[in-house]
């Protein structure tokens, strides 16, 4: 009797283990199916296979940055110690033209605006009092402006003094201004992802820019016109050699060595190895945001007349 009871217990245990395995497999299958699309899924990312047609485009490599518009010149006009103050003609936060009287001493001598300026600070004594060496009027040039552009050390060799910079004032994004790099710091700021160096960009005010406005800047450091391009994800590296996977006419694939040129954030120039119209195959990893129900994918589309276009697609948000 005890022997039969023991056998029954073991049978029940085995059945429970088998049932648990079936349930686990069923749940995993449902999760896998719910991800959709072809490819493999690993955690919060899915790898899928894409294709793109080799076409021609103009590749432009740029360095971008953003910052605050400042005055290129900020001066403290010191008063003459021993002179007596007769009259102050200006007030804080007001703009004055070059040559305007800012202040007069009792002996008839003036301090005049050295350029079109805004009065930043006035620090003077009482009227008819003797001026001290610490008295001053601080002015800022409103015509000659500047902003600081942060340059990564990897791009530093592509930046030089005198280079043109396209500046967009965020308050008026429909208009752009052309500035020039006038100075590049010789000492950088260290960061684990790469040191950065500040470059000063100068521009002329057309009368619509105010000191303190926010702006963005773009420096074109290299350009290649009407060249063969493929998605940057399509270029692979093996033992220092670059290659792409092409799709043959019989749907088979082959690894083809290539020589690359200029690259942007989305495309890379192919100097040798491919011809226009060929199809390349590559993989894309899509990151799924389980907290917000979103996924971001980089998908390639052929442009009419040749070339490829990148689209960023967001689902669920």
VMD Tcl script that draws the C-alpha trace (Angstrom):
set ca {
  {0.00 0.00 0.00}
  {2.80 2.43 0.96}
  {4.67 1.51 -2.22}
  {1.67 2.33 -4.43}
  {1.15 5.63 -2.60}
  {4.81 6.59 -3.19}
  {4.47 5.84 -6.92}
  {1.36 8.02 -7.08}
  {3.21 10.94 -5.48}
  {6.05 10.67 -8.00}
  {3.59 10.54 -10.91}
  {1.91 13.74 -9.65}
  {5.29 15.51 -9.32}
  {6.30 14.54 -12.86}
  {2.96 15.74 -14.24}
  {3.33 19.10 -12.46}
  {6.83 19.58 -13.87}
  {5.61 18.76 -17.38}
  {2.67 21.13 -17.00}
  {4.95 23.92 -15.81}
  {7.17 23.45 -18.86}
  {4.20 23.66 -21.21}
  {2.95 26.87 -19.57}
  {6.43 28.44 -19.71}
  {6.82 27.59 -23.41}
  {3.35 28.99 -24.17}
  {4.10 32.30 -22.43}
  {7.47 32.71 -24.16}
  {5.88 32.00 -27.54}
  {3.22 34.66 -26.99}
  {5.82 37.23 -25.97}
  {7.91 36.46 -29.05}
  {4.91 36.71 -31.37}
  {3.79 40.00 -29.88}
  {7.08 41.68 -30.96}
  {6.22 41.28 -34.66}
  {8.51 41.66 -37.70}
  {11.34 39.50 -38.90}
  {14.59 39.10 -37.07}
  {15.70 38.23 -33.59}
  {14.65 39.69 -30.27}
  {16.97 40.18 -27.32}
  {15.64 41.93 -24.24}
  {14.47 45.40 -25.24}
  {15.98 45.33 -28.75}
  {15.05 43.63 -32.03}
  {17.46 43.03 -34.91}
  {15.91 43.01 -38.38}
  {17.29 42.69 -41.91}
  {16.92 45.62 -44.31}
  {17.87 46.34 -47.91}
  {18.69 49.58 -49.73}
  {19.52 50.54 -53.30}
  {22.92 52.06 -53.96}
  {22.33 55.60 -55.22}
  {23.95 59.01 -55.48}
  {23.79 61.90 -53.05}
  {25.76 64.83 -51.77}
  {27.41 63.95 -48.49}
  {28.04 66.83 -46.13}
  {29.90 66.54 -42.85}
  {29.14 69.27 -40.34}
  {30.01 70.32 -36.83}
  {27.07 71.77 -34.92}
  {26.59 73.49 -31.61}
  {24.37 75.86 -29.70}
  {24.95 78.68 -27.28}
  {24.22 82.22 -26.20}
  {24.80 85.38 -28.21}
  {27.24 87.67 -26.39}
  {28.94 90.95 -27.18}
  {32.39 90.63 -28.72}
  {33.56 93.61 -26.66}
  {32.79 94.43 -23.03}
  {34.63 97.53 -21.74}
  {34.84 99.37 -18.44}
  {35.29 103.08 -19.11}
  {37.11 104.31 -16.03}
  {36.51 107.85 -14.80}
  {39.45 110.18 -14.30}
  {40.36 110.31 -10.63}
  {40.44 113.89 -9.31}
  {37.93 115.24 -11.82}
  {34.58 116.35 -10.48}
  {31.40 114.79 -11.84}
  {29.03 117.26 -13.46}
  {26.39 115.18 -15.27}
  {25.54 111.59 -16.27}
  {23.62 111.40 -19.56}
  {22.91 107.67 -19.66}
  {21.11 104.97 -17.72}
  {21.42 101.20 -17.39}
  {20.11 98.90 -20.14}
  {19.89 101.62 -22.78}
  {21.54 101.69 -26.22}
  {23.65 104.67 -27.37}
  {25.39 105.46 -30.65}
  {29.12 105.82 -31.12}
  {30.19 109.31 -30.01}
  {27.16 109.98 -27.78}
  {28.00 111.75 -24.53}
  {27.86 109.35 -21.61}
  {29.20 111.58 -18.86}
  {30.55 115.12 -18.34}
  {33.05 116.50 -15.82}
  {32.79 119.99 -14.32}
  {35.74 121.08 -16.50}
  {33.72 120.42 -19.69}
  {35.44 117.13 -20.59}
  {33.20 114.26 -21.77}
  {33.33 110.49 -21.79}
  {31.79 109.38 -25.11}
  {30.51 106.03 -26.37}
  {33.44 104.26 -28.13}
  {31.00 102.35 -30.38}
  {27.28 101.58 -30.59}
  {26.73 100.12 -27.16}
  {24.35 99.17 -24.42}
  {25.00 100.39 -20.88}
  {25.55 97.37 -18.69}
  {26.52 98.99 -15.38}
  {27.02 102.53 -14.03}
  {29.13 102.87 -10.91}
  {29.90 106.54 -10.17}
  {29.75 108.89 -7.20}
  {27.46 111.81 -6.47}
  {27.10 114.83 -8.76}
  {29.76 117.49 -7.99}
  {31.77 114.91 -6.07}
  {35.39 114.08 -6.90}
  {35.68 110.95 -9.03}
  {37.55 107.90 -7.70}
  {39.70 105.34 -9.49}
  {36.97 102.75 -8.80}
  {34.29 104.71 -10.71}
  {33.34 103.37 -14.15}
  {30.69 102.90 -16.83}
  {30.55 99.40 -18.34}
  {29.45 99.18 -21.98}
  {28.88 96.30 -24.41}
  {29.20 96.45 -28.21}
  {25.79 95.74 -29.81}
  {26.97 95.49 -33.43}
  {29.87 93.06 -33.19}
  {28.54 89.90 -31.56}
  {29.89 86.44 -30.82}
  {29.00 82.98 -29.59}
  {31.03 80.02 -28.37}
  {31.04 76.72 -30.27}
  {32.20 73.56 -28.48}
  {34.38 71.39 -30.76}
  {35.10 67.73 -30.06}
  {38.77 66.81 -30.30}
  {38.00 64.41 -33.18}
  {36.72 67.36 -35.28}
  {39.38 69.84 -34.23}
  {41.60 69.19 -37.26}
  {38.68 70.16 -39.55}
  {38.16 73.56 -37.88}
  {40.25 76.64 -38.62}
  {40.22 80.38 -37.96}
  {38.40 82.23 -40.75}
  {36.00 79.38 -41.50}
  {32.38 80.35 -42.26}
  {29.66 79.42 -39.78}
  {25.91 79.44 -40.45}
  {24.10 80.81 -37.40}
  {20.38 80.57 -36.66}
  {18.84 82.70 -33.94}
  {16.22 80.56 -32.26}
  {13.83 83.51 -31.88}
  {13.84 83.91 -35.68}
  {14.56 80.52 -37.22}
  {13.54 81.69 -40.72}
  {16.67 83.80 -41.06}
  {20.30 82.72 -40.96}
  {23.49 84.73 -40.45}
  {27.01 84.04 -41.62}
  {29.68 84.28 -38.96}
  {33.36 83.39 -38.89}
  {35.55 81.49 -36.48}
  {37.91 84.08 -35.01}
  {39.61 82.11 -32.24}
  {40.15 78.48 -31.17}
  {41.23 77.66 -27.63}
  {44.60 75.97 -27.32}
  {43.60 74.27 -24.06}
  {40.67 71.86 -24.03}
  {38.30 70.53 -21.39}
  {38.68 66.83 -20.63}
  {35.71 64.43 -20.73}
  {35.62 60.63 -20.81}
  {33.90 60.63 -24.22}
  {36.46 63.04 -25.66}
  {37.95 66.42 -24.82}
  {36.33 69.58 -26.21}
  {37.78 72.90 -27.33}
  {35.93 76.20 -27.48}
  {35.88 78.17 -30.73}
  {34.74 81.79 -30.82}
  {32.38 82.65 -33.67}
  {31.92 86.33 -34.56}
  {28.98 87.85 -36.44}
  {27.59 91.28 -37.32}
  {24.24 92.37 -35.91}
  {21.67 93.46 -38.47}
  {19.75 95.25 -35.74}
  {17.43 92.36 -34.90}
  {19.70 90.33 -32.60}
  {19.79 91.04 -28.90}
  {22.61 90.10 -26.57}
  {21.64 87.00 -24.59}
  {19.53 85.35 -27.31}
  {20.00 81.63 -27.91}
  {21.38 80.41 -31.21}
  {22.61 77.33 -33.07}
  {25.62 77.12 -35.35}
  {26.64 74.81 -38.21}
  {30.13 74.52 -39.68}
  {30.50 72.56 -42.92}
  {33.88 70.83 -42.66}
  {33.72 68.61 -45.76}
  {31.46 67.87 -48.73}
  {31.33 65.31 -51.56}
  {28.84 65.95 -54.36}
  {26.92 63.33 -56.37}
  {28.77 60.34 -54.95}
  {27.64 56.75 -54.42}
  {26.29 56.23 -50.92}
  {24.92 53.44 -48.76}
  {23.41 53.54 -45.27}
  {26.17 53.82 -42.73}
  {24.88 50.63 -41.06}
  {25.60 48.68 -44.26}
  {29.39 49.00 -43.99}
  {30.97 46.25 -41.91}
  {34.59 45.78 -40.80}
  {36.55 42.54 -40.68}
  {40.21 42.55 -39.64}
  {40.53 46.19 -40.61}
  {38.95 45.72 -44.05}
  {35.55 47.18 -44.92}
  {32.86 45.35 -46.85}
  {29.13 45.38 -47.58}
  {26.70 42.53 -48.20}
  {25.09 42.70 -51.66}
  {22.01 40.83 -52.84}
  {22.65 38.96 -56.10}
  {20.13 38.42 -58.88}
  {19.36 34.91 -57.56}
  {18.61 36.36 -54.09}
  {21.86 35.00 -52.69}
  {24.22 37.36 -50.86}
  {27.93 38.11 -51.19}
  {30.45 40.07 -49.15}
  {32.04 42.76 -51.32}
  {35.13 44.74 -50.20}
  {34.63 48.52 -50.48}
  {36.62 51.70 -50.13}
  {34.76 54.36 -48.20}
  {35.08 58.12 -48.20}
  {33.22 60.88 -46.44}
  {30.44 59.93 -44.03}
  {27.58 61.75 -42.35}
  {25.37 60.60 -39.51}
  {23.26 58.49 -41.91}
  {25.27 57.71 -45.06}
  {28.78 56.83 -46.15}
  {30.44 57.48 -49.49}
  {31.54 54.41 -51.49}
  {34.60 55.21 -53.61}
  {35.22 51.71 -54.96}
  {33.52 48.30 -54.87}
  {29.88 49.06 -55.76}
  {27.89 50.38 -58.71}
  {24.72 52.41 -58.78}
  {21.53 50.32 -58.62}
  {22.96 47.40 -56.66}
  {21.07 46.22 -53.58}
  {22.83 46.03 -50.24}
  {21.62 44.12 -47.21}
  {22.24 45.09 -43.61}
  {20.79 44.70 -40.14}
  {19.12 47.30 -37.95}
  {18.67 47.06 -34.20}
  {15.42 48.58 -32.95}
  {15.28 49.61 -29.31}
  {11.89 49.11 -27.67}
  {10.88 51.37 -24.79}
  {8.67 49.10 -22.71}
  {7.83 51.87 -20.25}
  {6.26 54.13 -22.86}
  {5.22 51.64 -25.51}
  {7.50 53.20 -28.13}
  {10.02 51.82 -30.58}
  {12.38 53.81 -32.79}
  {13.54 52.38 -36.09}
  {15.84 53.64 -38.82}
  {14.34 52.46 -42.12}
  {15.73 53.13 -45.60}
  {13.65 54.18 -48.61}
  {14.79 54.58 -52.19}
  {14.67 58.11 -53.56}
  {13.20 58.52 -57.06}
  {16.10 58.88 -59.46}
  {18.50 57.03 -57.21}
  {19.73 57.32 -53.66}
  {18.31 56.42 -50.30}
  {16.49 58.31 -47.60}
  {16.42 57.80 -43.85}
  {13.17 57.92 -41.90}
  {12.83 57.75 -38.11}
  {9.61 56.00 -37.21}
  {8.04 56.08 -33.76}
  {5.25 53.72 -32.80}
  {2.87 54.11 -29.88}
  {3.57 57.78 -29.18}
}
mol new
graphics top color blue
foreach p $ca { graphics top sphere $p radius 0.5 }
foreach p [lrange $ca 0 end-1] q [lrange $ca 1 end] { graphics top cylinder $p $q radius 0.2 }
display resetview
